[in-house]
Amino acid sequence: MKVTTRKGEPWITVPKLEPLDEPTGLQSLKDEVVRRRGVLDLLDVLKNADFLTGFTGEFSCVAA
């Protein structure tokens, strides 16, 4: 991270990071999830998680 100025104002620049290597065994884990559950739709996962935990009740509406 480097702090410089831009148009007379403080400006923080962050260098681009190199991509990380995939952890050992991650592909095996992905393959096993697909084998057991198939391809999961993120919306279905969130709906089921909300059904089990009710986490969306913690959100508030900005219009309220």
C-alpha positions in Angstrom: 0.0 0.0 0.0 1.3 3.4 -0.9 -0.1 6.8 0.2 0.3 9.6 -2.4 -1.6 12.6 -3.5 -3.9 13.0 -6.4 -5.3 16.4 -7.4 -3.9 17.7 -4.1 -5.8 15.1 -2.0 -4.4 12.1 -0.2 -4.7 8.9 -2.3 -4.1 5.3 -1.4 -2.8 2.9 -4.0 -2.9 -0.8 -3.6 -0.7 -3.0 -5.8 -2.3 -5.9 -7.7 -1.8 -9.2 -6.0 -0.7 -12.3 -7.7 -3.3 -15.1 -7.8 -3.0 -17.6 -5.0 -2.4 -21.3 -5.7 -5.4 -23.5 -5.2 -5.2 -25.2 -1.8 -4.3 -28.9 -1.9 -7.5 -31.0 -1.9 -9.8 -28.2 -2.9 -10.6 -29.8 -6.3 -11.4 -33.1 -4.5 -13.7 -31.3 -2.2 -15.5 -29.6 -5.1 -15.8 -32.9 -6.9 -17.3 -34.6 -3.8 -19.9 -31.8 -3.3 -21.0 -32.1 -6.9 -21.1 -35.9 -6.6 -23.3 -35.7 -3.5 -25.5 -32.6 -4.3 -25.0 -31.8 -7.9 -24.7 -28.2 -9.0 -26.2 -25.9 -6.3 -28.1 -22.7 -7.1 -26.9 -19.9 -4.8 -30.5 -18.6 -4.5 -31.7 -22.0 -3.3 -28.8 -22.2 -0.8 -29.7 -18.7 0.6 -33.4 -19.5 0.7 -32.8 -22.8 2.6 -30.3 -21.1 5.0 -32.9 -18.4 5.7 -35.6 -21.0 6.3 -33.4 -22.8 8.9 -32.0 -19.7 10.6 -34.3 -16.7 9.8 -31.3 -14.5 9.2 -33.2 -12.1 6.9 -35.2 -11.0 9.9 -32.0 -9.2 11.0 -32.1 -6.9 8.0 -33.9 -3.6 8.1 -35.6 -1.7 5.3 -34.1 1.7 4.4 -37.6 2.9 3.7 -38.8 2.2 7.3 
